[in-house]
Amino acid sequence: MQADSALLQVRGLKTHFHLRNGVLAAVDDVSFDLDAGKTLCIVGESGSGKSVTAMSIMGLIDPPGRIEGGRIDYRGENLLAMPDPEMERRIRGNRIGMIFQDPMSSLNPAFTIGSQVAEGLVLHRGLTATEARRQTIDVLKLVGITDAAARYDHYPHQFSGGMRQRVMIAAAIACEPDVLIADEPTTALDVTIQAQILRLLAELKGRLNSALLMITHDLGVVAAMADEVLVMYAGRIAERTSVQQLFESPAHPYSQGLIDCVQSMTRSVGREFQGIAGSPMVPMNPGVGCRYRFRCPLAFDRCSHETPVSRLTGPAHEVACHLLEIQ
């Protein structure tokens, strides 16, 4: 891990859901750093714990889920020790902003988009309604919404999917946060709009010198945006690496499987798609052992009875796999 200068440090984060049939270890001993001006992508299949990690950082885990352990430090201050009213007033939506997956469910259909963006400015910056309106119009212009002054008073249903996503970005950056979390920000958008949103996020990160944590299952997004990548599987980190190393020489069998899937999709038409065998593990009462062992073509006996620990294999490269010890 990097030095203590990181804007955001996550150490040993455990977020579990206590359900009728057991404990779902959605996030289990996850650690990473996020530096100013950098983009960290968390990648993995659905159910890997990506979004729960983001929601844990934001303090938005509700029962039956709870954070069981670890630390989340923002500028050296442990967010997990902060009362929720203080978190809401000082951090959430102010110093750490979040763009959620689905703008239609995140935007309130009963309120204008302008009032929803301005709300954070009134709450966190103490602006008057007039001041907040003026600044909101500037932010809407910044994210590419034309005729922003008039559209301030429009409702979410009057915007296209791409424009609603821009409104969500405007709400997330209105207070100029140090850390911006984007949870699948291009889901359900067509390819052209996806490219526009990604370009906008990159431009805003540069303008604000903020750190960007991007949650995605799309390796194309990773290739376009990431400086560093966390590969998650069943609530745990399989590999932490640079984006270049992920695509050129992935070390964990799961990472290799993801890259093989991408390469299979780019081959000539008519050839059979090569996916990862089996289904993703649901970490319900997971016990010991490597969680990827049921799908891994290289698994051996030790993988079943001992959980691999993350090992440093090079500068800024960590892998949790027993195979490293026998190579």
C-alpha positions as a Python dict, from the first residue, in 0.01 Angstrom:
ca = {
    (1, 'M'): (0, 0, 0),
    (2, 'Q'): (101, 358, -54),
    (3, 'A'): (211, 620, 197),
    (4, 'D'): (-27, 791, 435),
    (5, 'S'): (-70, 1084, 194),
    (6, 'A'): (-366, 915, 23),
    (7, 'L'): (-694, 1108, 30),
    (8, 'L'): (-887, 791, 108),
    (9, 'Q'): (-754, 480, 279),
    (10, 'V'): (-959, 165, 326),
    (11, 'R'): (-812, -98, 559),
    (12, 'G'): (-955, -442, 631),
    (13, 'L'): (-1313, -341, 545),
    (14, 'K'): (-1574, -605, 628),
    (15, 'T'): (-1939, -546, 540),
    (16, 'H'): (-2168, -841, 608),
    (17, 'F'): (-2542, -897, 570),
    (18, 'H'): (-2706, -1104, 842),
    (19, 'L'): (-2978, -1300, 667),
    (20, 'R'): (-3214, -1573, 779),
    (21, 'N'): (-3001, -1849, 629),
    (22, 'G'): (-2662, -1716, 734),
    (23, 'V'): (-2410, -1436, 689),
    (24, 'L'): (-2340, -1294, 345),
    (25, 'A'): (-1980, -1169, 349),
    (26, 'A'): (-2035, -913, 73),
    (27, 'V'): (-1709, -730, 145),
    (28, 'D'): (-1447, -924, 337),
    (29, 'D'): (-1109, -775, 434),
    (30, 'V'): (-1077, -520, 153),
    (31, 'S'): (-794, -263, 159),
    (32, 'F'): (-681, 6, -85),
    (33, 'D'): (-559, 366, -117),
    (34, 'L'): (-693, 642, -339),
    (35, 'D'): (-472, 940, -426),
    (36, 'A'): (-562, 1286, -554),
    (37, 'G'): (-571, 1310, -931),
    (38, 'K'): (-582, 932, -977),
    (39, 'T'): (-850, 691, -1098),
    (40, 'L'): (-894, 355, -927),
    (41, 'C'): (-1133, 108, -1093),
    (42, 'I'): (-1289, -179, -899),
    (43, 'V'): (-1383, -450, -1144),
    (44, 'G'): (-1555, -786, -1115),
    (45, 'E'): (-1872, -974, -1196),
    (46, 'S'): (-2210, -890, -1043),
    (47, 'G'): (-2212, -981, -675),
    (48, 'S'): (-1837, -938, -628),
    (49, 'G'): (-1882, -664, -367),
    (50, 'K'): (-1798, -359, -578),
    (51, 'S'): (-2109, -153, -504),
    (52, 'V'): (-2122, -259, -138),
    (53, 'T'): (-1766, -129, -102),
    (54, 'A'): (-1876, 209, -241),
    (55, 'M'): (-2187, 221, -21),
    (56, 'S'): (-1975, 136, 283),
    (57, 'I'): (-1746, 433, 212),
    (58, 'M'): (-2050, 659, 188),
    (59, 'G'): (-2199, 524, 512),
    (60, 'L'): (-2511, 400, 335),
    (61, 'I'): (-2529, 41, 461),
    (62, 'D'): (-2869, -35, 613),
    (63, 'P'): (-2987, -342, 811),
    (64, 'P'): (-2960, -633, 769),
    (65, 'G'): (-2616, -518, 655),
    (66, 'R'): (-2353, -372, 881),
    (67, 'I'): (-1985, -290, 873),
    (68, 'E'): (-1820, -550, 1093),
    (69, 'G'): (-1465, -420, 1094),
    (70, 'G'): (-1186, -220, 938),
    (71, 'R'): (-1121, 150, 886),
    (72, 'I'): (-1217, 403, 621),
    (73, 'D'): (-995, 710, 658),
    (74, 'Y'): (-1059, 1034, 472),
    (75, 'R'): (-764, 1270, 518),
    (76, 'G'): (-664, 1069, 824),
    (77, 'E'): (-1007, 1075, 992),
    (78, 'N'): (-1187, 743, 1045),
    (79, 'L'): (-1530, 776, 883),
    (80, 'L'): (-1656, 463, 1058),
    (81, 'A'): (-1619, 639, 1395),
    (82, 'M'): (-1816, 942, 1276),
    (83, 'P'): (-2185, 976, 1380),
    (84, 'D'): (-2418, 967, 1081),
    (85, 'P'): (-2547, 1326, 1127),
    (86, 'E'): (-2188, 1453, 1113),
    (87, 'M'): (-2115, 1227, 816),
    (88, 'E'): (-2417, 1375, 637),
    (89, 'R'): (-2322, 1734, 722),
    (90, 'R'): (-1946, 1724, 658),
    (91, 'I'): (-1859, 1435, 425),
    (92, 'R'): (-2138, 1269, 228),
    (93, 'G'): (-2220, 1474, -81),
    (94, 'N'): (-1969, 1739, 26),
    (95, 'R'): (-1612, 1609, 44),
    (96, 'I'): (-1703, 1268, -104),
    (97, 'G'): (-1956, 1269, -389),
    (98, 'M'): (-2123, 967, -548),
    (99, 'I'): (-2281, 903, -886),
    (100, 'F'): (-2529, 618, -850),
    (101, 'Q'): (-2608, 346, -1105),
    (102, 'D'): (-2964, 438, -1194),
    (103, 'P'): (-3048, 810, -1222),
    (104, 'M'): (-3423, 740, -1252),
    (105, 'S'): (-3430, 577, -908),
    (106, 'S'): (-3183, 825, -757),
    (107, 'L'): (-3355, 1143, -880),
    (108, 'N'): (-3685, 1228, -713),
    (109, 'P'): (-3952, 1254, -987),
    (110, 'A'): (-4151, 1505, -780),
    (111, 'F'): (-3880, 1772, -770),
    (112, 'T'): (-3708, 1969, -1041),
    (113, 'I'): (-3356, 1865, -1133),
    (114, 'G'): (-3224, 2208, -1039),
    (115, 'S'): (-3364, 2194, -687),
    (116, 'Q'): (-3209, 1850, -636),
    (117, 'V'): (-2863, 1969, -738),
    (118, 'A'): (-2898, 2292, -537),
    (119, 'E'): (-2996, 2102, -221),
    (120, 'G'): (-2636, 2002, -152),
    (121, 'L'): (-2510, 2357, -194),
    (122, 'V'): (-2761, 2487, 59),
    (123, 'L'): (-2689, 2206, 306),
    (124, 'H'): (-2309, 2191, 281),
    (125, 'R'): (-2207, 2539, 169),
    (126, 'G'): (-2476, 2743, 343),
    (127, 'L'): (-2579, 2924, 24),
    (128, 'T'): (-2908, 3110, -4),
    (129, 'A'): (-3167, 2976, -248),
    (130, 'T'): (-3074, 3246, -499),
    (131, 'E'): (-2701, 3178, -468),
    (132, 'A'): (-2755, 2802, -494),
    (133, 'R'): (-2968, 2844, -807),
    (134, 'R'): (-2701, 3056, -974),
    (135, 'Q'): (-2423, 2810, -888),
    (136, 'T'): (-2636, 2510, -989),
    (137, 'I'): (-2692, 2661, -1334),
    (138, 'D'): (-2314, 2700, -1369),
    (139, 'V'): (-2263, 2334, -1272),
    (140, 'L'): (-2533, 2217, -1515),
    (141, 'K'): (-2354, 2407, -1791),
    (142, 'L'): (-2026, 2246, -1685),
    (143, 'V'): (-2166, 1895, -1735),
    (144, 'G'): (-2297, 1984, -2081),
    (145, 'I'): (-2666, 2056, -2026),
    (146, 'T'): (-2769, 2317, -2280),
    (147, 'D'): (-3002, 2603, -2187),
    (148, 'A'): (-2929, 2524, -1822),
    (149, 'A'): (-3118, 2823, -1681),
    (150, 'A'): (-3444, 2705, -1836),
    (151, 'R'): (-3385, 2336, -1772),
    (152, 'Y'): (-3322, 2402, -1402),
    (153, 'D'): (-3700, 2392, -1356),
    (154, 'H'): (-3757, 2073, -1555),
    (155, 'Y'): (-3833, 1734, -1400),
    (156, 'P'): (-3632, 1411, -1442),
    (157, 'H'): (-3884, 1256, -1683),
    (158, 'Q'): (-3820, 1545, -1924),
    (159, 'F'): (-3457, 1436, -1971),
    (160, 'S'): (-3305, 1152, -2172),
    (161, 'G'): (-3105, 880, -1996),
    (162, 'G'): (-2776, 1044, -2085),
    (163, 'M'): (-2895, 1385, -1965),
    (164, 'R'): (-3023, 1239, -1637),
    (165, 'Q'): (-2681, 1087, -1583),
    (166, 'R'): (-2527, 1431, -1640),
    (167, 'V'): (-2765, 1570, -1376),
    (168, 'M'): (-2643, 1302, -1133),
    (169, 'I'): (-2285, 1401, -1207),
    (170, 'A'): (-2374, 1767, -1150),
    (171, 'A'): (-2523, 1681, -809),
    (172, 'A'): (-2213, 1480, -718),
    (173, 'I'): (-1961, 1752, -811),
    (174, 'A'): (-2157, 2063, -708),
    (175, 'C'): (-1959, 2098, -382),
    (176, 'E'): (-1629, 2020, -559),
    (177, 'P'): (-1551, 1698, -367),
    (178, 'D'): (-1201, 1560, -313),
    (179, 'V'): (-1325, 1207, -384),
    (180, 'L'): (-1579, 1114, -651),
    (181, 'I'): (-1729, 764, -656),
    (182, 'A'): (-1895, 654, -980),
    (183, 'D'): (-2095, 330, -953),
    (184, 'E'): (-2146, 188, -1302),
    (185, 'P'): (-2200, 540, -1443),
    (186, 'T'): (-2254, 426, -1803),
    (187, 'T'): (-2491, 132, -1742),
    (188, 'A'): (-2783, 118, -1990),
    (189, 'L'): (-2645, 405, -2200),
    (190, 'D'): (-2567, 361, -2568),
    (191, 'V'): (-2203, 352, -2675),
    (192, 'T'): (-2188, 714, -2793),
    (193, 'I'): (-2335, 849, -2468),
    (194, 'Q'): (-2106, 620, -2267),
    (195, 'A'): (-1803, 775, -2433),
    (196, 'Q'): (-1933, 1126, -2362),
    (197, 'I'): (-1992, 1047, -1993),
    (198, 'L'): (-1647, 892, -1949),
    (199, 'R'): (-1483, 1188, -2120),
    (200, 'L'): (-1679, 1425, -1896),
    (201, 'L'): (-1568, 1239, -1581),
    (202, 'A'): (-1204, 1253, -1690),
    (203, 'E'): (-1230, 1626, -1760),
    (204, 'L'): (-1397, 1697, -1426),
    (205, 'K'): (-1139, 1495, -1234),
    (206, 'G'): (-865, 1700, -1398),
    (207, 'R'): (-1046, 2029, -1331),
    (208, 'L'): (-1107, 1952, -961),
    (209, 'N'): (-787, 1745, -906),
    (210, 'S'): (-1013, 1496, -732),
    (211, 'A'): (-965, 1123, -686),
    (212, 'L'): (-1202, 904, -886),
    (213, 'L'): (-1317, 564, -765),
    (214, 'M'): (-1501, 392, -1048),
    (215, 'I'): (-1708, 77, -999),
    (216, 'T'): (-1754, -122, -1319),
    (217, 'H'): (-1779, -466, -1475),
    (218, 'D'): (-1675, -328, -1815),
    (219, 'L'): (-1306, -381, -1892),
    (220, 'G'): (-1337, -132, -2178),
    (221, 'V'): (-1414, 136, -1919),
    (222, 'V'): (-1117, 16, -1713),
    (223, 'A'): (-883, 44, -2014),
    (224, 'A'): (-1006, 397, -2088),
    (225, 'M'): (-1010, 539, -1736),
    (226, 'A'): (-798, 354, -1479),
    (227, 'D'): (-457, 425, -1335),
    (228, 'E'): (-488, 131, -1096),
    (229, 'V'): (-729, -163, -1079),
    (230, 'L'): (-873, -379, -802),
    (231, 'V'): (-1010, -711, -925),
    (232, 'M'): (-1274, -837, -679),
    (233, 'Y'): (-1430, -1181, -654),
    (234, 'A'): (-1693, -1290, -399),
    (235, 'G'): (-1620, -1004, -161),
    (236, 'R'): (-1241, -1026, -163),
    (237, 'I'): (-961, -866, -364),
    (238, 'A'): (-801, -1112, -603),
    (239, 'E'): (-549, -870, -753),
    (240, 'R'): (-438, -507, -726),
    (241, 'T'): (-239, -388, -1023),
    (242, 'S'): (-177, -116, -1278),
    (243, 'V'): (-411, -103, -1576),
    (244, 'Q'): (-123, -186, -1812),
    (245, 'Q'): (-22, -494, -1616),
    (246, 'L'): (-380, -615, -1589),
    (247, 'F'): (-415, -631, -1966),
    (248, 'E'): (-61, -744, -2047),
    (249, 'S'): (18, -996, -1771),
    (250, 'P'): (-261, -1061, -1518),
    (251, 'A'): (-134, -1277, -1233),
    (252, 'H'): (-450, -1413, -1070),
    (253, 'P'): (-639, -1688, -1256),
    (254, 'Y'): (-962, -1488, -1220),
    (255, 'S'): (-803, -1177, -1370),
    (256, 'Q'): (-672, -1391, -1655),
    (257, 'G'): (-1020, -1532, -1707),
    (258, 'L'): (-1169, -1184, -1736),
    (259, 'I'): (-907, -1080, -1990),
    (260, 'D'): (-962, -1402, -2187),
    (261, 'C'): (-1334, -1320, -2205),
    (262, 'V'): (-1257, -981, -2357),
    (263, 'Q'): (-1016, -1131, -2608),
    (264, 'S'): (-1273, -1396, -2699),
    (265, 'M'): (-1534, -1128, -2775),
    (266, 'T'): (-1294, -942, -3004),
    (267, 'R'): (-1210, -1245, -3219),
    (268, 'S'): (-1357, -1293, -3563),
    (269, 'V'): (-1729, -1358, -3602),
    (270, 'G'): (-1827, -1723, -3597),
    (271, 'R'): (-1580, -1839, -3333),
    (272, 'E'): (-1718, -1970, -3005),
    (273, 'F'): (-1720, -1730, -2707),
    (274, 'Q'): (-1492, -1847, -2426),
    (275, 'G'): (-1629, -1746, -2085),
    (276, 'I'): (-1528, -1840, -1731),
    (277, 'A'): (-1671, -2182, -1643),
    (278, 'G'): (-1932, -2204, -1369),
    (279, 'S'): (-2120, -1931, -1186),
    (280, 'P'): (-1991, -1660, -953),
    (281, 'M'): (-1972, -1769, -590),
    (282, 'V'): (-2219, -1616, -347),
    (283, 'P'): (-2015, -1566, -27),
    (284, 'M'): (-2283, -1695, 210),
    (285, 'N'): (-2110, -1845, 515),
    (286, 'P'): (-1798, -1876, 297),
    (287, 'G'): (-1563, -2046, 543),
    (288, 'V'): (-1196, -2091, 457),
    (289, 'G'): (-1029, -2150, 124),
    (290, 'C'): (-998, -1956, -199),
    (291, 'R'): (-1340, -1843, -313),
    (292, 'Y'): (-1246, -1883, -677),
    (293, 'R'): (-1141, -2248, -639),
    (294, 'F'): (-1471, -2386, -771),
    (295, 'R'): (-1412, -2223, -1110),
    (296, 'C'): (-1033, -2214, -1122),
    (297, 'P'): (-865, -2452, -1371),
    (298, 'L'): (-544, -2437, -1163),
    (299, 'A'): (-691, -2509, -818),
    (300, 'F'): (-518, -2767, -599),
    (301, 'D'): (-575, -2914, -252),
    (302, 'R'): (-445, -2618, -51),
    (303, 'C'): (-699, -2388, -219),
    (304, 'S'): (-980, -2573, -38),
    (305, 'H'): (-856, -2548, 319),
    (306, 'E'): (-650, -2225, 336),
    (307, 'T'): (-756, -1874, 243),
    (308, 'P'): (-486, -1704, 33),
    (309, 'V'): (-345, -1379, 166),
    (310, 'S'): (-253, -1087, -55),
    (311, 'R'): (118, -1087, -142),
    (312, 'L'): (325, -810, -295),
    (313, 'T'): (474, -935, -622),
    (314, 'G'): (612, -606, -751),
    (315, 'P'): (570, -231, -719),
    (316, 'A'): (200, -156, -664),
    (317, 'H'): (108, -516, -750),
    (318, 'E'): (-57, -753, -504),
    (319, 'V'): (-211, -1094, -570),
    (320, 'A'): (-404, -1331, -339),
    (321, 'C'): (-329, -1676, -484),
    (322, 'H'): (-149, -1986, -353),
    (323, 'L'): (2, -2045, -697),
    (324, 'L'): (251, -1764, -633),
    (325, 'E'): (427, -1981, -376),
    (326, 'I'): (486, -2276, -607),
    (327, 'Q'): (594, -2091, -921),
}
